[in-house]
Amino acid sequence: MSENVGGFAYVILQDGKEIKRFSQKVEHETNNRAEIKAIMEGVFSLPNGCSVIVYSDSQYALGVLSGGYKAKKNTDLVFRYKAEVRRRNLRVTYKWVRGHNGNEWNEICDALCTEVAGVDLNPHRKEKKSSVSSLSDEELTNLLSEVMEEIERRGL
């Protein structure tokens, strides 16, 4: 984050339609803490007992919140998140998306963060066209999974 100022944001979708969006400015926080806070705030705004798929471009946040990585920092947030998910009986699935790569909702969250922070959080970002050939095996697998889910959802 630039100059100790940043933001976090989330968008909640239900059946492909946006039902809520939220952003908040943060100061003197690391980008990892902001990423975790975005997921926490979004998940905590959901009703008890629900199922949710969390998409994020932060492999770190997804890893520590899902238990895939052992948290060495930000343990206060991770502990609070896991306790609240258990207490509220939330069923959470985590999926990584490449940041700054044309994912509509990821780009919206990025724009919300920039807007709330009041500074360009990506000053070195260069616009580029993404190509399937530039994706990793994991990204291709995730993309195929998303396409298959969408085909099934549409009954095609």
C-alpha positions as a Markdown table, in Angstrom:
| # | Residue | x | y | z |
|---|---|---|---|---|
| 1 | Met | 0.0 | 0.0 | 0.0 |
| 2 | Ser | 1.2 | 3.5 | -0.7 |
| 3 | Glu | 2.2 | 5.9 | 2.0 |
| 4 | Asn | 0.7 | 3.7 | 4.8 |
| 5 | Val | -2.7 | 4.3 | 3.3 |
| 6 | Gly | -4.8 | 1.6 | 1.6 |
| 7 | Gly | -8.2 | 0.0 | 1.6 |
| 8 | Phe | -10.1 | -3.2 | 1.5 |
| 9 | Ala | -13.3 | -4.1 | -0.2 |
| 10 | Tyr | -15.6 | -6.9 | -0.9 |
| 11 | Val | -18.6 | -7.6 | -3.1 |
| 12 | Ile | -21.2 | -10.2 | -2.3 |
| 13 | Leu | -23.0 | -12.0 | -5.1 |
| 14 | Gln | -26.0 | -14.3 | -4.9 |
| 15 | Asp | -26.9 | -16.3 | -8.0 |
| 16 | Gly | -24.5 | -14.1 | -10.0 |
| 17 | Lys | -26.2 | -10.8 | -8.9 |
| 18 | Glu | -24.6 | -8.3 | -6.7 |
| 19 | Ile | -26.4 | -7.9 | -3.4 |
| 20 | Lys | -23.8 | -5.9 | -1.3 |
| 21 | Arg | -20.5 | -4.0 | -1.7 |
| 22 | Phe | -18.4 | -2.5 | 1.0 |
| 23 | Ser | -15.0 | -0.7 | 1.2 |
| 24 | Gln | -13.0 | 0.8 | 4.0 |
| 25 | Lys | -9.9 | 2.9 | 4.2 |
| 26 | Val | -7.0 | 1.6 | 6.3 |
| 27 | Glu | -3.9 | 3.3 | 7.5 |
| 28 | His | -0.7 | 1.9 | 8.8 |
| 29 | Glu | -1.7 | -1.7 | 7.9 |
| 30 | Thr | 0.1 | -4.2 | 5.7 |
| 31 | Asn | -1.5 | -5.3 | 2.4 |
| 32 | Asn | -1.9 | -8.8 | 4.0 |
| 33 | Arg | -3.9 | -7.5 | 6.9 |
| 34 | Ala | -6.1 | -5.5 | 4.5 |
| 35 | Glu | -6.7 | -8.7 | 2.4 |
| 36 | Ile | -7.6 | -10.7 | 5.5 |
| 37 | Lys | -9.9 | -7.9 | 6.7 |
| 38 | Ala | -11.8 | -7.8 | 3.4 |
| 39 | Ile | -12.5 | -11.5 | 3.7 |
| 40 | Met | -13.4 | -11.3 | 7.3 |
| 41 | Glu | -15.8 | -8.4 | 6.9 |
| 42 | Gly | -17.5 | -10.0 | 3.9 |
| 43 | Val | -17.9 | -13.4 | 5.5 |
| 44 | Phe | -19.0 | -11.9 | 8.8 |
| 45 | Ser | -21.8 | -10.0 | 7.0 |
| 46 | Leu | -23.4 | -13.2 | 6.0 |
| 47 | Pro | -26.2 | -15.0 | 7.9 |
| 48 | Asn | -25.3 | -17.8 | 10.3 |
| 49 | Gly | -25.2 | -21.3 | 8.8 |
| 50 | Cys | -24.8 | -20.3 | 5.2 |
| 51 | Ser | -22.3 | -21.5 | 2.6 |
| 52 | Val | -20.1 | -19.2 | 0.7 |
| 53 | Ile | -17.3 | -19.3 | -1.9 |
| 54 | Val | -14.6 | -16.6 | -1.2 |
| 55 | Tyr | -12.7 | -15.4 | -4.2 |
| 56 | Ser | -9.5 | -13.5 | -3.6 |
| 57 | Asp | -6.3 | -12.6 | -5.4 |
| 58 | Ser | -4.4 | -13.0 | -2.1 |
| 59 | Gln | -2.9 | -16.5 | -1.9 |
| 60 | Tyr | -1.6 | -15.5 | 1.6 |
| 61 | Ala | -5.0 | -14.5 | 3.0 |
| 62 | Leu | -6.7 | -17.6 | 1.5 |
| 63 | Gly | -3.9 | -19.8 | 2.8 |
| 64 | Val | -3.9 | -18.7 | 6.4 |
| 65 | Leu | -7.7 | -18.4 | 6.7 |
| 66 | Ser | -8.3 | -21.8 | 5.1 |
| 67 | Gly | -5.6 | -23.5 | 7.3 |
| 68 | Gly | -3.5 | -24.3 | 4.2 |
| 69 | Tyr | -0.7 | -22.0 | 5.6 |
| 70 | Lys | 0.4 | -21.7 | 9.2 |
| 71 | Ala | -0.1 | -18.0 | 10.2 |
| 72 | Lys | 3.1 | -16.6 | 11.6 |
| 73 | Lys | 1.8 | -13.0 | 11.4 |
| 74 | Asn | -1.7 | -11.6 | 11.7 |
| 75 | Thr | -2.5 | -14.3 | 14.1 |
| 76 | Asp | -5.0 | -12.1 | 15.9 |
| 77 | Leu | -7.1 | -11.7 | 12.8 |
| 78 | Val | -6.8 | -15.4 | 11.8 |
| 79 | Phe | -7.8 | -16.6 | 15.2 |
| 80 | Arg | -10.8 | -14.3 | 15.3 |
| 81 | Tyr | -11.9 | -15.3 | 11.9 |
| 82 | Lys | -11.6 | -19.0 | 12.5 |
| 83 | Ala | -13.4 | -18.8 | 15.8 |
| 84 | Glu | -16.3 | -16.7 | 14.3 |
| 85 | Val | -16.7 | -19.1 | 11.3 |
| 86 | Arg | -16.9 | -22.0 | 13.7 |
| 87 | Arg | -19.3 | -20.2 | 16.1 |
| 88 | Arg | -21.6 | -19.1 | 13.3 |
| 89 | Asn | -21.4 | -22.5 | 11.5 |
| 90 | Leu | -20.4 | -21.0 | 8.2 |
| 91 | Arg | -19.3 | -23.3 | 5.4 |
| 92 | Val | -16.5 | -21.5 | 3.5 |
| 93 | Thr | -14.8 | -22.5 | 0.3 |
| 94 | Tyr | -11.8 | -20.5 | -0.9 |
| 95 | Lys | -10.8 | -19.9 | -4.5 |
| 96 | Trp | -7.8 | -17.9 | -5.8 |
| 97 | Val | -8.1 | -15.5 | -8.8 |
| 98 | Arg | -5.3 | -13.7 | -10.5 |
| 99 | Gly | -5.3 | -10.1 | -9.6 |
| 100 | His | -5.3 | -7.3 | -12.2 |
| 101 | Asn | -6.2 | -9.9 | -14.9 |
| 102 | Gly | -9.6 | -8.8 | -16.0 |
| 103 | Asn | -11.7 | -10.7 | -13.4 |
| 104 | Glu | -14.7 | -8.3 | -13.2 |
| 105 | Trp | -15.4 | -8.5 | -9.4 |
| 106 | Asn | -11.7 | -8.5 | -8.5 |
| 107 | Glu | -11.3 | -5.3 | -10.6 |
| 108 | Ile | -14.3 | -3.7 | -8.9 |
| 109 | Cys | -12.9 | -4.5 | -5.5 |
| 110 | Asp | -9.5 | -3.0 | -6.6 |
| 111 | Ala | -11.3 | 0.1 | -7.8 |
| 112 | Leu | -13.2 | 0.4 | -4.6 |
| 113 | Cys | -10.0 | 0.2 | -2.6 |
| 114 | Thr | -8.3 | 2.9 | -4.7 |
| 115 | Glu | -11.4 | 5.1 | -4.3 |
| 116 | Val | -11.7 | 4.8 | -0.6 |
| 117 | Ala | -7.9 | 5.2 | 0.0 |
| 118 | Gly | -7.8 | 8.3 | -2.1 |
| 119 | Val | -4.5 | 7.4 | -3.7 |
| 120 | Asp | -3.5 | 5.2 | -6.7 |
| 121 | Leu | -2.7 | 1.8 | -5.0 |
| 122 | Asn | -1.4 | 0.4 | -8.3 |
| 123 | Pro | 0.8 | 3.1 | -9.7 |
| 124 | His | 3.1 | 0.7 | -11.5 |
| 125 | Arg | 0.3 | -1.4 | -13.0 |
| 126 | Lys | 0.4 | -1.6 | -16.8 |
| 127 | Glu | -2.7 | -2.4 | -18.7 |
| 128 | Lys | -2.3 | -5.6 | -20.6 |
| 129 | Lys | -4.5 | -8.1 | -22.4 |
| 130 | Ser | -4.5 | -11.4 | -20.7 |
| 131 | Ser | -4.0 | -14.6 | -22.7 |
| 132 | Val | -4.9 | -18.1 | -21.7 |
| 133 | Ser | -1.3 | -19.1 | -22.7 |
| 134 | Ser | 0.0 | -16.9 | -19.9 |
| 135 | Leu | -1.9 | -18.8 | -17.2 |
| 136 | Ser | -0.4 | -21.3 | -14.9 |
| 137 | Asp | -1.6 | -24.9 | -14.7 |
| 138 | Glu | -3.5 | -24.0 | -11.4 |
| 139 | Glu | -5.1 | -20.9 | -13.0 |
| 140 | Leu | -6.1 | -23.0 | -16.1 |
| 141 | Thr | -7.7 | -25.6 | -13.8 |
| 142 | Asn | -9.5 | -23.0 | -11.8 |
| 143 | Leu | -10.7 | -21.3 | -15.0 |
| 144 | Leu | -12.0 | -24.7 | -16.4 |
| 145 | Ser | -13.8 | -25.4 | -13.2 |
| 146 | Glu | -15.5 | -22.0 | -13.3 |
| 147 | Val | -16.5 | -22.5 | -16.9 |
| 148 | Met | -17.9 | -26.0 | -16.1 |
| 149 | Glu | -19.8 | -24.6 | -13.1 |
| 150 | Glu | -21.3 | -21.8 | -15.3 |
| 151 | Ile | -22.3 | -24.3 | -18.0 |
| 152 | Glu | -24.0 | -26.5 | -15.4 |
| 153 | Arg | -25.7 | -23.5 | -13.8 |
| 154 | Arg | -27.1 | -22.4 | -17.1 |
| 155 | Gly | -28.2 | -25.9 | -18.0 |
| 156 | Leu | -26.2 | -26.1 | -21.2 |
